[in-house]
Amino acid sequence: MSDRYVGTVKWFSAPKGYGFIGRDDGEDDVFVHFSAIQMEGYKRLKEGQEVEFSIEDGPKGLQAANVTLVSEETTEVESE
């Protein structure tokens, strides 16, 4: 599938290297493995991050592929 979807990270375990993304279209959550994350360095996601991804068939059902952050800056900015 080449369609891209947007969703929010429900949870991600960095030590285990996987988690789940809640889809914005209301469909079932999608499994995500660290190897599907497209970023430099240590590949991990944080709860609440908005991500874009495609979906493919995995060994146990649908899983996210080519996961990218919608916004590179996901931390809150403190105002002075």
mmCIF file of the N, C-alpha and C atoms, coordinates in Angstrom:
data_MODEL
# 
_entry.id   MODEL 
# 
loop_
_atom_site.group_PDB 
_atom_site.id 
_atom_site.type_symbol 
_atom_site.label_atom_id 
_atom_site.label_alt_id 
_atom_site.label_comp_id 
_atom_site.label_asym_id 
_atom_site.label_entity_id 
_atom_site.label_seq_id 
_atom_site.pdbx_PDB_ins_code 
_atom_site.Cartn_x 
_atom_site.Cartn_y 
_atom_site.Cartn_z 
_atom_site.occupancy 
_atom_site.B_iso_or_equiv 
_atom_site.pdbx_formal_charge 
_atom_site.auth_seq_id 
_atom_site.auth_comp_id 
_atom_site.auth_asym_id 
_atom_site.auth_atom_id 
_atom_site.pdbx_PDB_model_num 
ATOM 1   N N  . MET A 1 1  ? 0.848   -1.185  0.000  1.00 0.00 ? 1  MET A N  1 
ATOM 2   C CA . MET A 1 1  ? 0.000   0.000   0.000  1.00 0.00 ? 1  MET A CA 1 
ATOM 3   C C  . MET A 1 1  ? 0.885   1.238   0.000  1.00 0.00 ? 1  MET A C  1 
ATOM 4   N N  . SER A 1 2  ? 0.552   2.188   -0.833 1.00 0.00 ? 2  SER A N  1 
ATOM 5   C CA . SER A 1 2  ? 1.365   3.397   -0.888 1.00 0.00 ? 2  SER A CA 1 
ATOM 6   C C  . SER A 1 2  ? 0.670   4.583   -0.240 1.00 0.00 ? 2  SER A C  1 
ATOM 7   N N  . ASP A 1 3  ? -0.571  4.417   0.225  1.00 0.00 ? 3  ASP A N  1 
ATOM 8   C CA . ASP A 1 3  ? -1.276  5.511   0.879  1.00 0.00 ? 3  ASP A CA 1 
ATOM 9   C C  . ASP A 1 3  ? -0.556  5.906   2.156  1.00 0.00 ? 3  ASP A C  1 
ATOM 10  N N  . ARG A 1 4  ? -0.606  7.208   2.464  1.00 0.00 ? 4  ARG A N  1 
ATOM 11  C CA . ARG A 1 4  ? 0.001   7.704   3.699  1.00 0.00 ? 4  ARG A CA 1 
ATOM 12  C C  . ARG A 1 4  ? -1.122  8.046   4.673  1.00 0.00 ? 4  ARG A C  1 
ATOM 13  N N  . TYR A 1 5  ? -0.887  7.759   5.942  1.00 0.00 ? 5  TYR A N  1 
ATOM 14  C CA . TYR A 1 5  ? -1.855  8.002   6.992  1.00 0.00 ? 5  TYR A CA 1 
ATOM 15  C C  . TYR A 1 5  ? -1.211  8.872   8.057  1.00 0.00 ? 5  TYR A C  1 
ATOM 16  N N  . VAL A 1 6  ? -2.055  9.536   8.844  1.00 0.00 ? 6  VAL A N  1 
ATOM 17  C CA . VAL A 1 6  ? -1.577  10.340  9.963  1.00 0.00 ? 6  VAL A CA 1 
ATOM 18  C C  . VAL A 1 6  ? -2.173  9.749   11.229 1.00 0.00 ? 6  VAL A C  1 
ATOM 19  N N  . GLY A 1 7  ? -1.364  9.736   12.285 1.00 0.00 ? 7  GLY A N  1 
ATOM 20  C CA . GLY A 1 7  ? -1.839  9.215   13.552 1.00 0.00 ? 7  GLY A CA 1 
ATOM 21  C C  . GLY A 1 7  ? -1.004  9.745   14.695 1.00 0.00 ? 7  GLY A C  1 
ATOM 22  N N  . THR A 1 8  ? -1.345  9.302   15.900 1.00 0.00 ? 8  THR A N  1 
ATOM 23  C CA . THR A 1 8  ? -0.659  9.732   17.114 1.00 0.00 ? 8  THR A CA 1 
ATOM 24  C C  . THR A 1 8  ? -0.113  8.502   17.836 1.00 0.00 ? 8  THR A C  1 
ATOM 25  N N  . VAL A 1 9  ? 1.113   8.606   18.295 1.00 0.00 ? 9  VAL A N  1 
ATOM 26  C CA . VAL A 1 9  ? 1.735   7.492   19.016 1.00 0.00 ? 9  VAL A CA 1 
ATOM 27  C C  . VAL A 1 9  ? 0.975   7.270   20.322 1.00 0.00 ? 9  VAL A C  1 
ATOM 28  N N  . LYS A 1 10 ? 0.410   6.076   20.492 1.00 0.00 ? 10 LYS A N  1 
ATOM 29  C CA . LYS A 1 10 ? -0.305  5.744   21.725 1.00 0.00 ? 10 LYS A CA 1 
ATOM 30  C C  . LYS A 1 10 ? 0.689   5.362   22.810 1.00 0.00 ? 10 LYS A C  1 
ATOM 31  N N  . TRP A 1 11 ? 1.649   4.524   22.434 1.00 0.00 ? 11 TRP A N  1 
ATOM 32  C CA . TRP A 1 11 ? 2.751   4.176   23.334 1.00 0.00 ? 11 TRP A CA 1 
ATOM 33  C C  . TRP A 1 11 ? 3.866   3.562   22.515 1.00 0.00 ? 11 TRP A C  1 
ATOM 34  N N  . PHE A 1 12 ? 5.069   3.679   23.057 1.00 0.00 ? 12 PHE A N  1 
ATOM 35  C CA . PHE A 1 12 ? 6.237   3.101   22.403 1.00 0.00 ? 12 PHE A CA 1 
ATOM 36  C C  . PHE A 1 12 ? 7.251   2.740   23.473 1.00 0.00 ? 12 PHE A C  1 
ATOM 37  N N  . SER A 1 13 ? 7.681   1.488   23.478 1.00 0.00 ? 13 SER A N  1 
ATOM 38  C CA . SER A 1 13 ? 8.684   1.012   24.429 1.00 0.00 ? 13 SER A CA 1 
ATOM 39  C C  . SER A 1 13 ? 10.047  1.036   23.748 1.00 0.00 ? 13 SER A C  1 
ATOM 40  N N  . ALA A 1 14 ? 10.885  1.989   24.128 1.00 0.00 ? 14 ALA A N  1 
ATOM 41  C CA . ALA A 1 14 ? 12.222  2.077   23.534 1.00 0.00 ? 14 ALA A CA 1 
ATOM 42  C C  . ALA A 1 14 ? 13.046  0.814   23.812 1.00 0.00 ? 14 ALA A C  1 
ATOM 43  N N  . PRO A 1 15 ? 13.027  0.268   25.044 1.00 0.00 ? 15 PRO A N  1 
ATOM 44  C CA . PRO A 1 15 ? 13.810  -0.946  25.296 1.00 0.00 ? 15 PRO A CA 1 
ATOM 45  C C  . PRO A 1 15 ? 13.363  -2.141  24.436 1.00 0.00 ? 15 PRO A C  1 
ATOM 46  N N  . LYS A 1 16 ? 12.061  -2.259  24.197 1.00 0.00 ? 16 LYS A N  1 
ATOM 47  C CA . LYS A 1 16 ? 11.550  -3.376  23.395 1.00 0.00 ? 16 LYS A CA 1 
ATOM 48  C C  . LYS A 1 16 ? 11.567  -3.062  21.905 1.00 0.00 ? 16 LYS A C  1 
ATOM 49  N N  . GLY A 1 17 ? 11.560  -1.769  21.557 1.00 0.00 ? 17 GLY A N  1 
ATOM 50  C CA . GLY A 1 17 ? 11.648  -1.376  20.153 1.00 0.00 ? 17 GLY A CA 1 
ATOM 51  C C  . GLY A 1 17 ? 10.351  -1.424  19.373 1.00 0.00 ? 17 GLY A C  1 
ATOM 52  N N  . TYR A 1 18 ? 9.222   -1.352  20.078 1.00 0.00 ? 18 TYR A N  1 
ATOM 53  C CA . TYR A 1 18 ? 7.947   -1.346  19.360 1.00 0.00 ? 18 TYR A CA 1 
ATOM 54  C C  . TYR A 1 18 ? 6.871   -0.624  20.150 1.00 0.00 ? 18 TYR A C  1 
ATOM 55  N N  . GLY A 1 19 ? 5.744   -0.376  19.484 1.00 0.00 ? 19 GLY A N  1 
ATOM 56  C CA . GLY A 1 19 ? 4.616   0.280   20.116 1.00 0.00 ? 19 GLY A CA 1 
ATOM 57  C C  . GLY A 1 19 ? 3.424   0.293   19.175 1.00 0.00 ? 19 GLY A C  1 
ATOM 58  N N  . PHE A 1 20 ? 2.500   1.225   19.431 1.00 0.00 ? 20 PHE A N  1 
ATOM 59  C CA . PHE A 1 20 ? 1.300   1.322   18.611 1.00 0.00 ? 20 PHE A CA 1 
ATOM 60  C C  . PHE A 1 20 ? 0.976   2.771   18.290 1.00 0.00 ? 20 PHE A C  1 
ATOM 61  N N  . ILE A 1 21 ? 0.420   2.962   17.087 1.00 0.00 ? 21 ILE A N  1 
ATOM 62  C CA . ILE A 1 21 ? -0.006  4.274   16.611 1.00 0.00 ? 21 ILE A CA 1 
ATOM 63  C C  . ILE A 1 21 ? -1.522  4.248   16.484 1.00 0.00 ? 21 ILE A C  1 
ATOM 64  N N  . GLY A 1 22 ? -2.186  5.269   17.049 1.00 0.00 ? 22 GLY A N  1 
ATOM 65  C CA . GLY A 1 22 ? -3.625  5.428   16.872 1.00 0.00 ? 22 GLY A CA 1 
ATOM 66  C C  . GLY A 1 22 ? -3.874  6.202   15.586 1.00 0.00 ? 22 GLY A C  1 
ATOM 67  N N  . ARG A 1 23 ? -4.686  5.660   14.707 1.00 0.00 ? 23 ARG A N  1 
ATOM 68  C CA . ARG A 1 23 ? -4.945  6.296   13.416 1.00 0.00 ? 23 ARG A CA 1 
ATOM 69  C C  . ARG A 1 23 ? -5.963  7.420   13.562 1.00 0.00 ? 23 ARG A C  1 
ATOM 70  N N  . ASP A 1 24 ? -5.709  8.546   12.889 1.00 0.00 ? 24 ASP A N  1 
ATOM 71  C CA . ASP A 1 24 ? -6.621  9.684   12.932 1.00 0.00 ? 24 ASP A CA 1 
ATOM 72  C C  . ASP A 1 24 ? -7.936  9.401   12.217 1.00 0.00 ? 24 ASP A C  1 
ATOM 73  N N  . ASP A 1 25 ? -7.960  8.400   11.338 1.00 0.00 ? 25 ASP A N  1 
ATOM 74  C CA . ASP A 1 25 ? -9.194  8.080   10.615 1.00 0.00 ? 25 ASP A CA 1 
ATOM 75  C C  . ASP A 1 25 ? -10.123 7.166   11.420 1.00 0.00 ? 25 ASP A C  1 
ATOM 76  N N  . GLY A 1 26 ? -9.727  6.835   12.668 1.00 0.00 ? 26 GLY A N  1 
ATOM 77  C CA . GLY A 1 26 ? -10.584 6.058   13.545 1.00 0.00 ? 26 GLY A CA 1 
ATOM 78  C C  . GLY A 1 26 ? -10.496 4.551   13.366 1.00 0.00 ? 26 GLY A C  1 
ATOM 79  N N  . GLU A 1 27 ? -9.715  4.088   12.413 1.00 0.00 ? 27 GLU A N  1 
ATOM 80  C CA . GLU A 1 27 ? -9.552  2.645   12.204 1.00 0.00 ? 27 GLU A CA 1 
ATOM 81  C C  . GLU A 1 27 ? -8.679  2.060   13.322 1.00 0.00 ? 27 GLU A C  1 
ATOM 82  N N  . ASP A 1 28 ? -8.489  0.740   13.300 1.00 0.00 ? 28 ASP A N  1 
ATOM 83  C CA . ASP A 1 28 ? -7.718  0.054   14.341 1.00 0.00 ? 28 ASP A CA 1 
ATOM 84  C C  . ASP A 1 28 ? -6.298  0.609   14.474 1.00 0.00 ? 28 ASP A C  1 
ATOM 85  N N  . ASP A 1 29 ? -5.770  0.546   15.701 1.00 0.00 ? 29 ASP A N  1 
ATOM 86  C CA . ASP A 1 29 ? -4.386  0.950   15.955 1.00 0.00 ? 29 ASP A CA 1 
ATOM 87  C C  . ASP A 1 29 ? -3.443  0.094   15.118 1.00 0.00 ? 29 ASP A C  1 
ATOM 88  N N  . VAL A 1 30 ? -2.268  0.658   14.838 1.00 0.00 ? 30 VAL A N  1 
ATOM 89  C CA . VAL A 1 30 ? -1.294  -0.017  13.988 1.00 0.00 ? 30 VAL A CA 1 
ATOM 90  C C  . VAL A 1 30 ? -0.006  -0.258  14.773 1.00 0.00 ? 30 VAL A C  1 
ATOM 91  N N  . PHE A 1 31 ? 0.497   -1.471  14.704 1.00 0.00 ? 31 PHE A N  1 
ATOM 92  C CA . PHE A 1 31 ? 1.769   -1.840  15.320 1.00 0.00 ? 31 PHE A CA 1 
ATOM 93  C C  . PHE A 1 31 ? 2.902   -1.094  14.622 1.00 0.00 ? 31 PHE A C  1 
ATOM 94  N N  . VAL A 1 32 ? 3.883   -0.631  15.399 1.00 0.00 ? 32 VAL A N  1 
ATOM 95  C CA . VAL A 1 32 ? 5.062   0.005   14.802 1.00 0.00 ? 32 VAL A CA 1 
ATOM 96  C C  . VAL A 1 32 ? 6.325   -0.582  15.434 1.00 0.00 ? 32 VAL A C  1 
ATOM 97  N N  . HIS A 1 33 ? 7.266   -0.997  14.585 1.00 0.00 ? 33 HIS A N  1 
ATOM 98  C CA . HIS A 1 33 ? 8.557   -1.517  15.021 1.00 0.00 ? 33 HIS A CA 1 
ATOM 99  C C  . HIS A 1 33 ? 9.601   -0.439  14.772 1.00 0.00 ? 33 HIS A C  1 
ATOM 100 N N  . PHE A 1 34 ? 10.625  -0.361  15.606 1.00 0.00 ? 34 PHE A N  1 
ATOM 101 C CA . PHE A 1 34 ? 11.626  0.699   15.467 1.00 0.00 ? 34 PHE A CA 1 
ATOM 102 C C  . PHE A 1 34 ? 12.264  0.732   14.083 1.00 0.00 ? 34 PHE A C  1 
ATOM 103 N N  . SER A 1 35 ? 12.356  -0.410  13.425 1.00 0.00 ? 35 SER A N  1 
ATOM 104 C CA . SER A 1 35 ? 12.990  -0.458  12.101 1.00 0.00 ? 35 SER A CA 1 
ATOM 105 C C  . SER A 1 35 ? 12.191  0.287   11.032 1.00 0.00 ? 35 SER A C  1 
ATOM 106 N N  . ALA A 1 36 ? 10.919  0.603   11.313 1.00 0.00 ? 36 ALA A N  1 
ATOM 107 C CA . ALA A 1 36 ? 10.076  1.331   10.355 1.00 0.00 ? 36 ALA A CA 1 
ATOM 108 C C  . ALA A 1 36 ? 10.195  2.844   10.514 1.00 0.00 ? 36 ALA A C  1 
ATOM 109 N N  . ILE A 1 37 ? 10.892  3.298   11.568 1.00 0.00 ? 37 ILE A N  1 
ATOM 110 C CA . ILE A 1 37 ? 11.010  4.732   11.854 1.00 0.00 ? 37 ILE A CA 1 
ATOM 111 C C  . ILE A 1 37 ? 12.114  5.333   11.001 1.00 0.00 ? 37 ILE A C  1 
ATOM 112 N N  . GLN A 1 38 ? 11.769  6.372   10.257 1.00 0.00 ? 38 GLN A N  1 
ATOM 113 C CA . GLN A 1 38 ? 12.710  7.035   9.359  1.00 0.00 ? 38 GLN A CA 1 
ATOM 114 C C  . GLN A 1 38 ? 13.287  8.274   10.042 1.00 0.00 ? 38 GLN A C  1 
ATOM 115 N N  . MET A 1 39 ? 14.378  8.101   10.763 1.00 0.00 ? 39 MET A N  1 
ATOM 116 C CA . MET A 1 39 ? 15.062  9.230   11.403 1.00 0.00 ? 39 MET A CA 1 
ATOM 117 C C  . MET A 1 39 ? 16.509  8.851   11.651 1.00 0.00 ? 39 MET A C  1 
ATOM 118 N N  . GLU A 1 40 ? 17.320  9.856   11.860 1.00 0.00 ? 40 GLU A N  1 
ATOM 119 C CA . GLU A 1 40 ? 18.738  9.633   12.144 1.00 0.00 ? 40 GLU A CA 1 
ATOM 120 C C  . GLU A 1 40 ? 18.915  9.245   13.605 1.00 0.00 ? 40 GLU A C  1 
ATOM 121 N N  . GLY A 1 41 ? 19.973  8.528   13.895 1.00 0.00 ? 41 GLY A N  1 
ATOM 122 C CA . GLY A 1 41 ? 20.321  8.213   15.277 1.00 0.00 ? 41 GLY A CA 1 
ATOM 123 C C  . GLY A 1 41 ? 19.415  7.156   15.887 1.00 0.00 ? 41 GLY A C  1 
ATOM 124 N N  . TYR A 1 42 ? 19.164  7.304   17.182 1.00 0.00 ? 42 TYR A N  1 
ATOM 125 C CA . TYR A 1 42 ? 18.384  6.339   17.947 1.00 0.00 ? 42 TYR A CA 1 
ATOM 126 C C  . TYR A 1 42 ? 16.920  6.434   17.542 1.00 0.00 ? 42 TYR A C  1 
ATOM 127 N N  . LYS A 1 43 ? 16.374  5.381   16.993 1.00 0.00 ? 43 LYS A N  1 
ATOM 128 C CA . LYS A 1 43 ? 15.008  5.392   16.474 1.00 0.00 ? 43 LYS A CA 1 
ATOM 129 C C  . LYS A 1 43 ? 14.025  5.055   17.580 1.00 0.00 ? 43 LYS A C  1 
ATOM 130 N N  . ARG A 1 44 ? 13.271  6.066   17.991 1.00 0.00 ? 44 ARG A N  1 
ATOM 131 C CA . ARG A 1 44 ? 12.248  5.857   19.009 1.00 0.00 ? 44 ARG A CA 1 
ATOM 132 C C  . ARG A 1 44 ? 11.156  6.886   18.816 1.00 0.00 ? 44 ARG A C  1 
ATOM 133 N N  . LEU A 1 45 ? 10.014  6.612   19.384 1.00 0.00 ? 45 LEU A N  1 
ATOM 134 C CA . LEU A 1 45 ? 8.881   7.525   19.338 1.00 0.00 ? 45 LEU A CA 1 
ATOM 135 C C  . LEU A 1 45 ? 8.450   7.810   20.762 1.00 0.00 ? 45 LEU A C  1 
ATOM 136 N N  . LYS A 1 46 ? 7.743   8.917   20.940 1.00 0.00 ? 46 LYS A N  1 
ATOM 137 C CA . LYS A 1 46 ? 7.233   9.282   22.257 1.00 0.00 ? 46 LYS A CA 1 
ATOM 138 C C  . LYS A 1 46 ? 5.717   9.353   22.200 1.00 0.00 ? 46 LYS A C  1 
ATOM 139 N N  . GLU A 1 47 ? 5.079   8.979   23.291 1.00 0.00 ? 47 GLU A N  1 
ATOM 140 C CA . GLU A 1 47 ? 3.629   9.042   23.378 1.00 0.00 ? 47 GLU A CA 1 
ATOM 141 C C  . GLU A 1 47 ? 3.148   10.447  23.031 1.00 0.00 ? 47 GLU A C  1 
ATOM 142 N N  . GLY A 1 48 ? 2.138   10.534  22.188 1.00 0.00 ? 48 GLY A N  1 
ATOM 143 C CA . GLY A 1 48 ? 1.555   11.822  21.821 1.00 0.00 ? 48 GLY A CA 1 
ATOM 144 C C  . GLY A 1 48 ? 2.136   12.459  20.568 1.00 0.00 ? 48 GLY A C  1 
ATOM 145 N N  . GLN A 1 49 ? 3.252   11.942  20.057 1.00 0.00 ? 49 GLN A N  1 
ATOM 146 C CA . GLN A 1 49 ? 3.833   12.501  18.835 1.00 0.00 ? 49 GLN A CA 1 
ATOM 147 C C  . GLN A 1 49 ? 2.919   12.217  17.648 1.00 0.00 ? 49 GLN A C  1 
ATOM 148 N N  . GLU A 1 50 ? 2.799   13.205  16.762 1.00 0.00 ? 50 GLU A N  1 
ATOM 149 C CA . GLU A 1 50 ? 2.029   13.018  15.536 1.00 0.00 ? 50 GLU A CA 1 
ATOM 150 C C  . GLU A 1 50 ? 2.967   12.490  14.462 1.00 0.00 ? 50 GLU A C  1 
ATOM 151 N N  . VAL A 1 51 ? 2.557   11.420  13.799 1.00 0.00 ? 51 VAL A N  1 
ATOM 152 C CA . VAL A 1 51 ? 3.398   10.773  12.795 1.00 0.00 ? 51 VAL A CA 1 
ATOM 153 C C  . VAL A 1 51 ? 2.614   10.532  11.503 1.00 0.00 ? 51 VAL A C  1 
ATOM 154 N N  . GLU A 1 52 ? 3.364   10.383  10.428 1.00 0.00 ? 52 GLU A N  1 
ATOM 155 C CA . GLU A 1 52 ? 2.794   10.010  9.134  1.00 0.00 ? 52 GLU A CA 1 
ATOM 156 C C  . GLU A 1 52 ? 3.412   8.666   8.768  1.00 0.00 ? 52 GLU A C  1 
ATOM 157 N N  . PHE A 1 53 ? 2.634   7.783   8.154  1.00 0.00 ? 53 PHE A N  1 
ATOM 158 C CA . PHE A 1 53 ? 3.121   6.432   7.888  1.00 0.00 ? 53 PHE A CA 1 
ATOM 159 C C  . PHE A 1 53 ? 2.304   5.770   6.791  1.00 0.00 ? 53 PHE A C  1 
ATOM 160 N N  . SER A 1 54 ? 2.843   4.712   6.246  1.00 0.00 ? 54 SER A N  1 
ATOM 161 C CA . SER A 1 54 ? 2.083   3.846   5.351  1.00 0.00 ? 54 SER A CA 1 
ATOM 162 C C  . SER A 1 54 ? 1.824   2.550   6.116  1.00 0.00 ? 54 SER A C  1 
ATOM 163 N N  . ILE A 1 55 ? 0.953   1.724   5.573  1.00 0.00 ? 55 ILE A N  1 
ATOM 164 C CA . ILE A 1 55 ? 0.580   0.480   6.249  1.00 0.00 ? 55 ILE A CA 1 
ATOM 165 C C  . ILE A 1 55 ? 0.879   -0.698  5.327  1.00 0.00 ? 55 ILE A C  1 
ATOM 166 N N  . GLU A 1 56 ? 1.445   -1.738  5.922  1.00 0.00 ? 56 GLU A N  1 
ATOM 167 C CA . GLU A 1 56 ? 1.718   -2.962  5.161  1.00 0.00 ? 56 GLU A CA 1 
ATOM 168 C C  . GLU A 1 56 ? 1.305   -4.167  5.994  1.00 0.00 ? 56 GLU A C  1 
ATOM 169 N N  . ASP A 1 57 ? 1.169   -5.304  5.338  1.00 0.00 ? 57 ASP A N  1 
ATOM 170 C CA . ASP A 1 57 ? 0.852   -6.542  6.046  1.00 0.00 ? 57 ASP A CA 1 
ATOM 171 C C  . ASP A 1 57 ? 2.100   -7.062  6.733  1.00 0.00 ? 57 ASP A C  1 
ATOM 172 N N  . GLY A 1 58 ? 1.994   -7.322  8.033  1.00 0.00 ? 58 GLY A N  1 
ATOM 173 C CA . GLY A 1 58 ? 3.099   -7.888  8.790  1.00 0.00 ? 58 GLY A CA 1 
ATOM 174 C C  . GLY A 1 58 ? 2.778   -9.320  9.168  1.00 0.00 ? 58 GLY A C  1 
ATOM 175 N N  . PRO A 1 59 ? 3.679   -9.975  9.892  1.00 0.00 ? 59 PRO A N  1 
ATOM 176 C CA . PRO A 1 59 ? 3.472   -11.374 10.268 1.00 0.00 ? 59 PRO A CA 1 
ATOM 177 C C  . PRO A 1 59 ? 2.246   -11.597 11.158 1.00 0.00 ? 59 PRO A C  1 
ATOM 178 N N  . LYS A 1 60 ? 1.846   -10.559 11.907 1.00 0.00 ? 60 LYS A N  1 
ATOM 179 C CA . LYS A 1 60 ? 0.705   -10.706 12.821 1.00 0.00 ? 60 LYS A CA 1 
ATOM 180 C C  . LYS A 1 60 ? -0.394  -9.688  12.527 1.00 0.00 ? 60 LYS A C  1 
ATOM 181 N N  . GLY A 1 61 ? -0.448  -9.175  11.316 1.00 0.00 ? 61 GLY A N  1 
ATOM 182 C CA . GLY A 1 61 ? -1.478  -8.192  10.970 1.00 0.00 ? 61 GLY A CA 1 
ATOM 183 C C  . GLY A 1 61 ? -0.856  -6.939  10.384 1.00 0.00 ? 61 GLY A C  1 
ATOM 184 N N  . LEU A 1 62 ? -1.642  -5.869  10.375 1.00 0.00 ? 62 LEU A N  1 
ATOM 185 C CA . LEU A 1 62 ? -1.159  -4.623  9.792  1.00 0.00 ? 62 LEU A CA 1 
ATOM 186 C C  . LEU A 1 62 ? -0.082  -3.991  10.659 1.00 0.00 ? 62 LEU A C  1 
ATOM 187 N N  . GLN A 1 63 ? 0.914   -3.397  10.007 1.00 0.00 ? 63 GLN A N  1 
ATOM 188 C CA . GLN A 1 63 ? 1.958   -2.682  10.738 1.00 0.00 ? 63 GLN A CA 1 
ATOM 189 C C  . GLN A 1 63 ? 2.355   -1.437  9.971  1.00 0.00 ? 63 GLN A C  1 
ATOM 190 N N  . ALA A 1 64 ? 2.861   -0.451  10.705 1.00 0.00 ? 64 ALA A N  1 
ATOM 191 C CA . ALA A 1 64 ? 3.284   0.810   10.107 1.00 0.00 ? 64 ALA A CA 1 
ATOM 192 C C  . ALA A 1 64 ? 4.613   0.626   9.382  1.00 0.00 ? 64 ALA A C  1 
ATOM 193 N N  . ALA A 1 65 ? 4.790   1.385   8.297  1.00 0.00 ? 65 ALA A N  1 
ATOM 194 C CA . ALA A 1 65 ? 6.038   1.383   7.534  1.00 0.00 ? 65 ALA A CA 1 
ATOM 195 C C  . ALA A 1 65 ? 6.380   2.821   7.185  1.00 0.00 ? 65 ALA A C  1 
ATOM 196 N N  . ASN A 1 66 ? 7.656   3.101   6.984  1.00 0.00 ? 66 ASN A N  1 
ATOM 197 C CA . ASN A 1 66 ? 8.117   4.448   6.598  1.00 0.00 ? 66 ASN A CA 1 
ATOM 198 C C  . ASN A 1 66 ? 7.531   5.534   7.498  1.00 0.00 ? 66 ASN A C  1 
ATOM 199 N N  . VAL A 1 67 ? 7.708   5.356   8.801  1.00 0.00 ? 67 VAL A N  1 
ATOM 200 C CA . VAL A 1 67 ? 7.146   6.278   9.787  1.00 0.00 ? 67 VAL A CA 1 
ATOM 201 C C  . VAL A 1 67 ? 8.007   7.531   9.888  1.00 0.00 ? 67 VAL A C  1 
ATOM 202 N N  . THR A 1 68 ? 7.378   8.697   9.744  1.00 0.00 ? 68 THR A N  1 
ATOM 203 C CA . THR A 1 68 ? 8.075   9.977   9.876  1.00 0.00 ? 68 THR A CA 1 
ATOM 204 C C  . THR A 1 68 ? 7.292   10.876  10.820 1.00 0.00 ? 68 THR A C  1 
ATOM 205 N N  . LEU A 1 69 ? 8.005   11.757  11.508 1.00 0.00 ? 69 LEU A N  1 
ATOM 206 C CA . LEU A 1 69 ? 7.343   12.719  12.377 1.00 0.00 ? 69 LEU A CA 1 
ATOM 207 C C  . LEU A 1 69 ? 6.692   13.788  11.518 1.00 0.00 ? 69 LEU A C  1 
ATOM 208 N N  . VAL A 1 70 ? 5.469   14.189  11.893 1.00 0.00 ? 70 VAL A N  1 
ATOM 209 C CA . VAL A 1 70 ? 4.793   15.260  11.165 1.00 0.00 ? 70 VAL A CA 1 
ATOM 210 C C  . VAL A 1 70 ? 5.525   16.564  11.418 1.00 0.00 ? 70 VAL A C  1 
ATOM 211 N N  . SER A 1 71 ? 5.944   16.772  12.669 1.00 0.00 ? 71 SER A N  1 
ATOM 212 C CA . SER A 1 71 ? 6.711   17.963  13.028 1.00 0.00 ? 71 SER A CA 1 
ATOM 213 C C  . SER A 1 71 ? 7.974   17.507  13.732 1.00 0.00 ? 71 SER A C  1 
ATOM 214 N N  . GLU A 1 72 ? 9.119   17.989  13.274 1.00 0.00 ? 72 GLU A N  1 
ATOM 215 C CA . GLU A 1 72 ? 10.385  17.617  13.912 1.00 0.00 ? 72 GLU A CA 1 
ATOM 216 C C  . GLU A 1 72 ? 10.457  18.132  15.346 1.00 0.00 ? 72 GLU A C  1 
ATOM 217 N N  . GLU A 1 73 ? 9.828   19.263  15.606 1.00 0.00 ? 73 GLU A N  1 
ATOM 218 C CA . GLU A 1 73 ? 9.855   19.860  16.946 1.00 0.00 ? 73 GLU A CA 1 
ATOM 219 C C  . GLU A 1 73 ? 8.604   19.422  17.693 1.00 0.00 ? 73 GLU A C  1 
ATOM 220 N N  . THR A 1 74 ? 8.749   18.477  18.616 1.00 0.00 ? 74 THR A N  1 
ATOM 221 C CA . THR A 1 74 ? 7.598   17.960  19.340 1.00 0.00 ? 74 THR A CA 1 
ATOM 222 C C  . THR A 1 74 ? 7.630   18.323  20.819 1.00 0.00 ? 74 THR A C  1 
ATOM 223 N N  . THR A 1 75 ? 8.626   19.061  21.236 1.00 0.00 ? 75 THR A N  1 
ATOM 224 C CA . THR A 1 75 ? 8.693   19.458  22.633 1.00 0.00 ? 75 THR A CA 1 
ATOM 225 C C  . THR A 1 75 ? 8.004   20.797  22.808 1.00 0.00 ? 75 THR A C  1 
ATOM 226 N N  . GLU A 1 76 ? 7.480   21.025  23.991 1.00 0.00 ? 76 GLU A N  1 
ATOM 227 C CA . GLU A 1 76 ? 6.808   22.286  24.258 1.00 0.00 ? 76 GLU A CA 1 
ATOM 228 C C  . GLU A 1 76 ? 7.837   23.394  24.422 1.00 0.00 ? 76 GLU A C  1 
ATOM 229 N N  . VAL A 1 77 ? 7.509   24.554  23.891 1.00 0.00 ? 77 VAL A N  1 
ATOM 230 C CA . VAL A 1 77 ? 8.394   25.707  23.987 1.00 0.00 ? 77 VAL A CA 1 
ATOM 231 C C  . VAL A 1 77 ? 7.910   26.578  25.132 1.00 0.00 ? 77 VAL A C  1 
ATOM 232 N N  . GLU A 1 78 ? 8.828   26.909  26.020 1.00 0.00 ? 78 GLU A N  1 
ATOM 233 C CA . GLU A 1 78 ? 8.470   27.770  27.141 1.00 0.00 ? 78 GLU A CA 1 
ATOM 234 C C  . GLU A 1 78 ? 8.514   29.218  26.704 1.00 0.00 ? 78 GLU A C  1 
ATOM 235 N N  . SER A 1 79 ? 7.459   29.967  27.045 1.00 0.00 ? 79 SER A N  1 
ATOM 236 C CA . SER A 1 79 ? 7.449   31.392  26.695 1.00 0.00 ? 79 SER A CA 1 
ATOM 237 C C  . SER A 1 79 ? 8.062   32.181  27.835 1.00 0.00 ? 79 SER A C  1 
ATOM 238 N N  . GLU A 1 80 ? 8.737   33.253  27.470 1.00 0.00 ? 80 GLU A N  1 
ATOM 239 C CA . GLU A 1 80 ? 9.426   34.050  28.498 1.00 0.00 ? 80 GLU A CA 1 
ATOM 240 C C  . GLU A 1 80 ? 8.553   35.173  28.966 1.00 0.00 ? 80 GLU A C  1 
# 
